[in-house]
Amino acid sequence: MNILDKLVIPNSGANLELLRWLLLLALVIFSIYSTVLFGSSLLSYIFYFNSRKNSNENHKQISKDYIDLITPNRTMAFGLGIVPFLAIILIYTQLLHGTSAEVVKYLIYSFFIFLIAIIFLYLFKFKIQGNNKFISYLFGIIGLLSLLTSLFIFLACVTLAIDALKWNTTGLDFMLSFETIIRLLQSFAVSFALTGITFIVKYYLWDTKTDLSGNEYYIFAKKINLKIALYFTLAQPVFILINLFISPHYILTPIFFGIIALTFFMLPVVLYLIYYQLKEQTLIGTTWAFYLIIIVFALVIFKDQAAFGISSRNQVSQLAEAYDKYESEHPSKFNVVKTVDEGQEIYQSKCTACHKFNEKFVGPPHKDVMLKYADDKAAMVKFILSPIKVNPDYPPMPNQGLKPKEAEAVVDYMYRHFKDKLK
C-alpha cells in the first residue's frame, strides 16, 4: 500500500536476512497466540451455551477457564498479538517491496479485523459473568467470527507469500485456493491441540500446587482437554503430508524434508505422552508434551519460512542490489565519506614539495626514480622509510616519518598515476 511503501528503506543483504529471521520469530509468537485464542474462545463459547441450556456448573466453570486461558489481562493481547502482527506487516512490506503480491494489503485488512475480534472477545469474557445471555452470545459470536475471518485472511497471505509464482494472483483467487483451505483446517486442528494441553499445564501445573485428584471438576476438565489434545494432534500428520504434496516443487529442499522428518519423529512422542496421561490418570509428561507440541508447531512455521526464503531469493537479491546502488549514489545518508586515496594524499602533501615528475627540482625527477625501482618496488619503499644520500647533485632526502603501509600506498599511487608517462 502507498502509505507503507513510504516507510520502506533500502536494506543490505545482511539486513534482509535478519528481517527474515525476525519474521520467523514474529510468526511463531503470533501464530501460537492466535490459534490458542481461537481454540479457547470457541470452546468457551460452546460450554457457555451448554451451561445456559442445562445449568451444568462444570460447563460454566470450564467456559470461564477457557476464556481466561489466553486473556488473563489486556497486555497479553498487545504483546503476543498486536505487536507481532504489526511486525509481520512491516517486515513483509520491506521484503515484498516492488512486487505485485497483495500480501501486505490484505494483512492490513486482517489486522484491523483482528483488533475487532480482540475487543469483542474481551467483552465476552467480562459479560459471561453476568446474567444477560443475549449480550454475551452477541459479543462472543462477533468476536469469534471476526477472529476466524482475520485468521483466514492472514493464513491466505502467508500461503501466497510462500509461492512466488502466484504473487500475481488476485485476492479472492488466493484466498479461496486449496492450499489456503488446507492451511486453515490445519490451523483449527493446531488450535484445539494447543488449547487442550495448555489448559492442563496452566491450571493444574503452573497455577496450583495442591492435590486436585479428588475434585469432580478437575477430573472432568482434565479428561476433556486431554481428549481434545489427543484427537487433534492425531490429525497433524495428515495435514503435514497434504502440505508436502501441494507445495511448489522448487521449495522441496533437503531442509524442507528434514523438518518434516523431525516433526514426524516428535509427533508420536507427543501422542504417547498425552495418551499415557489419559489412560493412567496422571500428569506425568504433561509439561514435556506441552513443549514438544509447541516445538512441532514452530517447526511447521519454520518449514514455511524456509520455503519463503527460497521463493523470495530473487526478490531479496534485487533489493540488495538496489541498496548497493542507492548507497553509492547517496553516500552521505549512510555516513560514507569518499576520501582521497591515502597514497595520493601523502604524495601531494609531502613528495611534491621537493619533486616534479619530469623536471629537476629540490630532488631528482620522479620519472628517473620510478624507472630505477620499476623492477624492485619494495626497495623503493625501503628507501622512503630510511632515506640515505645517493646522488651528490641533490641534498639528502629527509625522513618523512611514514609508516610502512603509508610508504607502500605512496609507491602504489605513483606507479598507478604515472604508468602511462613511464612508457
C-alpha positions as CSV (number, residue, x, y, z in Angstrom):
1,M,0.0,0.0,0.0
2,N,1.2,3.5,-0.8
3,I,1.3,4.6,2.9
4,L,3.5,1.7,3.9
5,D,5.7,2.0,0.8
6,K,6.8,5.3,2.1
7,L,8.2,3.6,5.1
8,V,10.3,1.2,3.0
9,I,14.1,1.9,3.3
10,P,16.9,0.3,1.3
11,N,18.4,-2.7,3.2
12,S,21.6,-4.5,2.6
13,G,21.6,-8.3,2.0
14,A,22.6,-8.9,5.6
15,N,19.8,-6.8,7.0
16,L,17.3,-8.5,4.7
17,E,18.4,-11.9,6.0
18,L,18.0,-10.6,9.6
19,L,14.5,-9.4,8.7
20,R,13.6,-12.9,7.6
21,W,14.6,-14.3,10.9
22,L,12.7,-11.6,12.7
23,L,9.7,-12.5,10.5
24,L,10.0,-16.2,11.6
25,L,10.1,-15.1,15.3
26,A,7.0,-12.8,14.9
27,L,5.1,-15.5,13.0
28,V,5.8,-18.1,15.7
29,I,4.7,-15.8,18.5
30,F,1.6,-14.5,16.8
31,S,0.5,-17.9,15.4
32,I,0.7,-19.7,18.7
33,Y,-1.1,-16.9,20.5
34,S,-3.9,-16.5,17.8
35,T,-4.5,-20.2,17.4
36,V,-4.8,-20.8,21.2
37,L,-7.0,-17.6,21.4
38,F,-9.3,-19.1,18.7
39,G,-9.5,-22.6,20.3
40,S,-10.0,-21.4,23.8
41,S,-12.6,-18.8,22.8
42,L,-14.6,-21.2,20.7
43,L,-14.6,-23.9,23.4
44,S,-15.5,-21.2,26.0
45,Y,-18.5,-20.1,23.8
46,I,-19.6,-23.8,23.3
47,F,-19.5,-24.6,27.0
48,Y,-21.1,-21.3,28.0
49,F,-24.0,-22.0,25.6
50,N,-24.4,-25.5,27.1
51,S,-24.2,-24.2,30.6
52,R,-27.1,-21.9,29.9
53,K,-29.2,-24.8,28.5
54,N,-28.5,-27.4,31.1
55,S,-27.4,-25.3,34.1
56,N,-24.3,-27.5,34.4
57,E,-21.8,-25.9,36.8
58,N,-18.8,-27.8,35.3
59,H,-19.7,-26.4,31.9
60,K,-20.0,-22.9,33.4
61,Q,-16.6,-23.1,35.1
62,I,-14.8,-24.6,32.2
63,S,-16.2,-21.9,29.9
64,K,-14.8,-19.3,32.3
65,D,-11.4,-21.1,32.5
66,Y,-11.2,-21.4,28.7
67,I,-11.7,-17.7,28.0
68,D,-9.3,-16.8,30.9
69,L,-6.6,-19.1,29.5
70,I,-5.2,-16.7,26.9
71,T,-6.9,-13.4,28.1
72,P,-5.7,-13.0,31.7
73,N,-5.1,-9.4,31.1
74,R,-5.0,-6.8,28.2
75,T,-1.2,-6.7,28.0
76,M,-1.1,-10.3,26.7
77,A,-3.2,-9.4,23.6
78,F,-1.0,-6.4,23.0
79,G,2.4,-8.1,23.5
80,L,1.6,-11.5,21.9
81,G,-0.9,-10.4,19.3
82,I,-0.9,-6.8,18.2
83,V,2.8,-6.1,18.3
84,P,3.9,-9.3,16.4
85,F,1.1,-8.8,13.9
86,L,2.4,-5.2,13.2
87,A,5.9,-6.5,12.9
88,I,4.8,-9.1,10.4
89,I,3.1,-6.5,8.2
90,L,6.2,-4.2,8.3
91,I,8.6,-6.9,7.5
92,Y,6.6,-8.2,4.6
93,T,6.4,-4.6,3.4
94,Q,10.2,-4.5,3.3
95,L,10.7,-7.9,1.8
96,L,8.0,-7.8,-0.9
97,H,8.5,-4.2,-1.9
98,G,8.2,-3.7,-5.6
99,T,6.4,-7.0,-6.2
100,S,2.8,-7.4,-7.4
101,A,1.9,-9.6,-4.4
102,E,-1.1,-8.3,-2.5
103,V,0.1,-9.8,0.8
104,V,0.6,-6.5,2.7
105,K,-2.7,-5.0,1.6
106,Y,-4.7,-8.0,2.9
107,L,-2.6,-8.3,6.0
108,I,-3.6,-4.8,7.0
109,Y,-7.3,-5.8,6.5
110,S,-6.7,-8.8,8.6
111,F,-5.0,-6.7,11.3
112,F,-8.0,-4.4,11.7
113,I,-10.4,-7.3,11.8
114,F,-8.1,-8.9,14.4
115,L,-8.4,-5.8,16.6
116,I,-12.2,-6.0,16.4
117,A,-12.0,-9.7,17.4
118,I,-9.8,-8.9,20.4
119,I,-12.2,-6.2,21.6
120,F,-15.3,-8.4,21.4
121,L,-13.7,-11.4,22.9
122,Y,-12.6,-9.4,25.9
123,L,-16.2,-8.0,26.2
124,F,-17.5,-11.6,26.0
125,K,-15.0,-12.5,28.8
126,F,-16.4,-9.8,31.1
127,K,-20.1,-10.4,30.1
128,I,-20.3,-14.1,30.8
129,Q,-20.1,-13.2,34.5
130,G,-23.5,-11.5,34.3
131,N,-27.0,-12.6,33.5
132,N,-27.6,-11.0,30.1
133,K,-27.4,-14.1,27.9
134,F,-28.2,-12.2,24.6
135,I,-25.3,-9.7,25.0
136,S,-22.9,-12.5,26.0
137,Y,-23.9,-14.5,22.9
138,L,-23.7,-11.5,20.7
139,F,-20.2,-10.4,21.8
140,G,-19.0,-14.0,21.7
141,I,-20.2,-14.7,18.1
142,I,-18.9,-11.3,16.8
143,G,-15.5,-11.9,18.4
144,L,-15.3,-15.5,17.0
145,L,-16.4,-14.6,13.5
146,S,-14.0,-11.7,13.4
147,L,-11.1,-13.8,14.6
148,L,-12.0,-16.5,12.1
149,T,-12.1,-14.0,9.3
150,S,-8.8,-12.4,10.4
151,L,-7.0,-15.8,10.6
152,F,-8.4,-16.9,7.3
153,I,-7.0,-13.8,5.5
154,F,-3.8,-14.0,7.5
155,L,-3.2,-17.6,6.5
156,A,-4.1,-16.9,2.9
157,C,-1.4,-14.1,2.8
158,V,1.3,-16.3,4.4
159,T,0.4,-19.1,1.9
160,L,0.6,-16.6,-1.0
161,A,4.0,-15.3,0.1
162,I,5.5,-18.8,0.1
163,D,4.9,-19.3,-3.7
164,A,6.4,-16.5,-5.8
165,L,4.8,-18.0,-8.9
166,K,1.4,-16.9,-7.5
167,W,2.3,-13.4,-6.5
168,N,0.3,-12.0,-9.4
169,T,-2.8,-13.8,-8.1
170,T,-5.7,-11.6,-7.1
171,G,-7.2,-11.5,-3.6
172,L,-10.2,-13.8,-3.9
173,D,-8.3,-16.3,-6.0
174,F,-5.5,-17.0,-3.5
175,M,-7.9,-16.8,-0.5
176,L,-10.1,-19.5,-1.9
177,S,-7.3,-21.7,-3.1
178,F,-7.0,-25.3,-2.0
179,E,-3.7,-24.5,-0.2
180,T,-5.3,-21.8,1.9
181,I,-8.3,-24.1,2.9
182,I,-5.9,-26.9,4.0
183,R,-3.8,-24.4,6.0
184,L,-7.0,-23.1,7.7
185,L,-8.1,-26.6,8.6
186,Q,-4.7,-27.4,9.9
187,S,-4.7,-24.2,12.0
188,F,-8.1,-25.4,13.5
189,A,-6.5,-28.7,14.5
190,V,-3.5,-27.0,16.0
191,S,-5.6,-24.5,17.9
192,F,-7.5,-27.2,19.7
193,A,-4.5,-29.4,20.3
194,L,-2.6,-26.5,21.8
195,T,-5.6,-25.3,23.8
196,G,-6.1,-28.7,25.3
197,I,-2.6,-29.3,26.5
198,T,-2.1,-25.6,27.5
199,F,-5.3,-25.8,29.7
200,I,-3.8,-28.7,31.6
201,V,-0.4,-27.2,32.1
202,K,-1.7,-23.8,33.2
203,Y,-4.4,-24.7,35.6
204,Y,-3.1,-27.9,37.1
205,L,0.7,-27.5,37.0
206,W,1.5,-23.8,36.9
207,D,-1.4,-22.2,38.8
208,T,-1.8,-24.7,41.6
209,K,0.3,-27.0,43.7
210,T,-2.5,-28.7,45.6
211,D,-3.8,-32.2,45.0
212,L,-6.9,-31.9,42.8
213,S,-7.3,-35.6,42.1
214,G,-10.5,-35.9,44.1
215,N,-12.1,-32.8,42.7
216,E,-15.1,-33.5,40.3
217,Y,-14.4,-30.5,38.1
218,Y,-10.7,-31.4,38.0
219,I,-11.4,-34.9,36.7
220,F,-14.0,-33.5,34.2
221,A,-11.7,-30.8,32.8
222,K,-8.6,-32.9,32.7
223,K,-10.4,-35.7,30.7
224,I,-12.0,-33.3,28.3
225,N,-8.8,-31.4,27.5
226,L,-6.6,-34.5,27.2
227,K,-9.0,-36.0,24.7
228,I,-9.1,-32.7,22.7
229,A,-5.3,-32.6,22.7
230,L,-5.0,-36.3,21.6
231,Y,-7.6,-36.2,18.8
232,F,-6.4,-33.0,17.2
233,T,-2.7,-33.9,17.5
234,L,-3.6,-37.1,15.6
235,A,-4.7,-35.0,12.7
236,Q,-1.4,-33.2,12.3
237,P,0.5,-35.9,10.3
238,V,-2.3,-35.9,7.7
239,F,-2.1,-32.1,7.2
240,I,1.7,-32.2,7.0
241,L,1.6,-34.8,4.3
242,I,-1.1,-32.9,2.3
243,N,1.0,-29.8,2.6
244,L,4.0,-31.7,1.3
245,F,2.2,-32.9,-1.8
246,I,0.7,-29.4,-2.6
247,S,3.9,-27.5,-2.0
248,P,5.7,-26.0,-5.1
249,H,8.4,-28.4,-6.4
250,Y,11.1,-25.7,-6.3
251,I,10.9,-25.4,-2.5
252,L,11.3,-29.1,-1.8
253,T,14.9,-28.9,-0.4
254,P,16.8,-31.2,2.0
255,I,16.0,-28.7,4.8
256,F,12.3,-28.9,3.9
257,F,12.3,-32.7,4.1
258,G,14.5,-32.6,7.2
259,I,12.0,-30.5,9.1
260,I,9.1,-32.8,8.0
261,A,11.1,-35.8,9.2
262,L,11.8,-34.2,12.5
263,T,8.1,-33.4,13.1
264,F,7.1,-37.0,12.3
265,F,9.6,-38.1,14.8
266,M,8.3,-35.8,17.5
267,L,4.6,-36.2,17.0
268,P,4.4,-39.9,18.1
269,V,6.2,-38.9,21.3
270,V,3.6,-36.2,22.0
271,L,0.8,-38.6,21.2
272,Y,2.2,-41.2,23.6
273,L,2.6,-38.7,26.4
274,I,-0.9,-37.5,26.1
275,Y,-2.4,-41.0,25.8
276,Y,-0.4,-42.1,28.8
277,Q,-1.8,-39.3,30.9
278,L,-5.3,-40.1,29.7
279,K,-5.0,-43.8,30.4
280,E,-3.2,-43.6,33.7
281,Q,-5.0,-40.5,35.0
282,T,-1.7,-38.8,35.7
283,L,0.1,-35.5,34.9
284,I,3.5,-37.1,34.3
285,G,4.8,-36.0,31.0
286,T,2.4,-33.1,30.6
287,T,5.0,-30.4,30.5
288,W,7.1,-32.3,28.0
289,A,4.0,-32.8,25.8
290,F,3.3,-29.1,26.0
291,Y,6.8,-28.0,25.0
292,L,7.1,-30.6,22.3
293,I,3.8,-29.7,20.6
294,I,4.9,-26.0,20.6
295,I,8.2,-27.1,19.0
296,V,6.4,-29.1,16.4
297,F,4.2,-26.1,15.6
298,A,7.2,-23.8,15.4
299,L,8.9,-26.3,13.0
300,V,6.0,-26.2,10.7
301,I,6.2,-22.4,10.6
302,F,10.0,-22.6,10.1
303,K,9.4,-25.0,7.2
304,D,7.1,-22.5,5.6
305,Q,9.6,-19.6,6.1
306,A,12.4,-21.7,4.7
307,A,10.1,-22.1,1.6
308,F,9.6,-18.3,1.6
309,G,13.3,-17.8,1.7
310,I,13.7,-19.9,-1.4
311,S,10.7,-18.4,-3.1
312,S,11.8,-14.8,-2.4
313,R,15.5,-15.4,-3.2
314,N,15.5,-13.4,-6.4
315,Q,13.4,-10.6,-4.8
316,V,15.8,-10.3,-1.9
317,S,18.8,-10.2,-4.3
318,Q,17.2,-7.4,-6.3
319,L,16.5,-5.5,-3.1
320,A,20.1,-5.9,-2.0
321,E,21.4,-4.7,-5.4
322,A,19.1,-1.7,-5.1
323,Y,20.6,-1.0,-1.7
324,D,24.1,-1.1,-3.1
325,K,23.2,1.3,-5.9
326,Y,21.4,3.7,-3.5
327,E,24.3,3.7,-1.1
328,S,26.8,4.5,-3.9
329,E,24.5,7.4,-5.1
330,H,23.8,8.8,-1.6
331,P,26.9,8.2,0.5
332,S,26.2,11.0,2.9
333,K,23.0,9.3,4.0
334,F,24.9,6.2,5.1
335,N,27.7,8.2,6.8
336,V,30.0,7.2,4.0
337,V,32.5,9.9,3.0
338,K,34.5,9.4,-0.1
339,T,38.1,10.2,1.0
340,V,41.1,10.9,-1.2
341,D,43.4,7.9,-1.9
342,E,45.8,7.7,1.1
343,G,48.8,7.4,-1.3
344,Q,47.6,10.3,-3.3
345,E,47.1,12.5,-0.2
346,I,50.6,11.8,1.1
347,Y,52.2,12.2,-2.3
348,Q,50.6,15.6,-2.9
349,S,51.3,16.9,0.7
350,K,54.9,15.7,1.0
351,C,56.5,14.5,-2.2
352,T,55.5,17.3,-4.5
353,A,57.3,19.8,-2.2
354,C,60.7,18.6,-3.4
355,H,60.0,16.6,-6.6
356,K,58.4,17.0,-10.0
357,F,57.7,14.2,-12.3
358,N,59.9,15.1,-15.3
359,E,62.0,18.0,-14.1
360,K,64.8,18.5,-11.7
361,F,63.8,20.3,-8.6
362,V,65.0,20.1,-5.0
363,G,65.2,16.4,-5.6
364,P,65.6,14.3,-8.7
365,P,62.7,13.8,-11.2
366,H,60.3,11.1,-10.1
367,K,60.4,9.6,-13.6
368,D,64.1,8.7,-13.1
369,V,63.5,7.3,-9.6
370,M,60.5,5.2,-10.7
371,L,62.4,3.8,-13.7
372,K,65.2,2.9,-11.4
373,Y,62.9,1.0,-9.0
374,A,60.5,-0.3,-11.6
375,D,61.5,-3.9,-11.0
376,D,62.0,-3.6,-7.3
377,K,59.3,-1.5,-5.7
378,A,60.0,-3.0,-2.3
379,A,63.4,-1.3,-2.4
380,M,61.8,2.0,-3.2
381,V,59.5,1.6,-0.2
382,K,62.6,0.7,2.0
383,F,64.4,3.9,0.8
384,I,61.4,6.1,1.6
385,L,61.3,4.7,5.1
386,S,65.0,5.1,5.6
387,P,66.4,7.6,3.0
388,I,70.2,8.0,2.5
389,K,72.2,10.3,0.3
390,V,72.6,8.7,-3.1
391,N,73.2,11.4,-5.7
392,P,75.7,14.2,-4.9
393,D,73.8,16.6,-7.2
394,Y,70.9,16.7,-4.7
395,P,70.6,17.2,-0.9
396,P,69.8,14.1,1.2
397,M,66.1,13.3,1.4
398,P,64.8,13.9,5.0
399,N,62.9,11.1,6.7
400,Q,59.2,11.7,6.2
401,G,58.2,9.7,9.3
402,L,55.9,7.4,7.3
403,K,54.6,4.0,8.4
404,P,55.3,1.0,6.1
405,K,51.7,0.9,4.9
406,E,51.8,4.6,4.1
407,A,55.1,4.2,2.1
408,E,53.6,1.3,0.2
409,A,50.5,3.4,-0.6
410,V,52.6,6.2,-1.9
411,V,54.6,3.9,-4.2
412,D,51.5,2.2,-5.4
413,Y,49.8,5.5,-6.2
414,M,52.9,6.8,-8.1
415,Y,53.0,3.7,-10.4
416,R,49.3,3.8,-10.9
417,H,49.1,7.6,-11.6
418,F,52.2,7.9,-13.8
419,K,52.1,4.5,-15.5
420,D,51.3,5.9,-19.0
421,K,54.1,8.5,-18.7
422,L,56.8,5.9,-17.9
423,K,56.4,4.3,-21.4
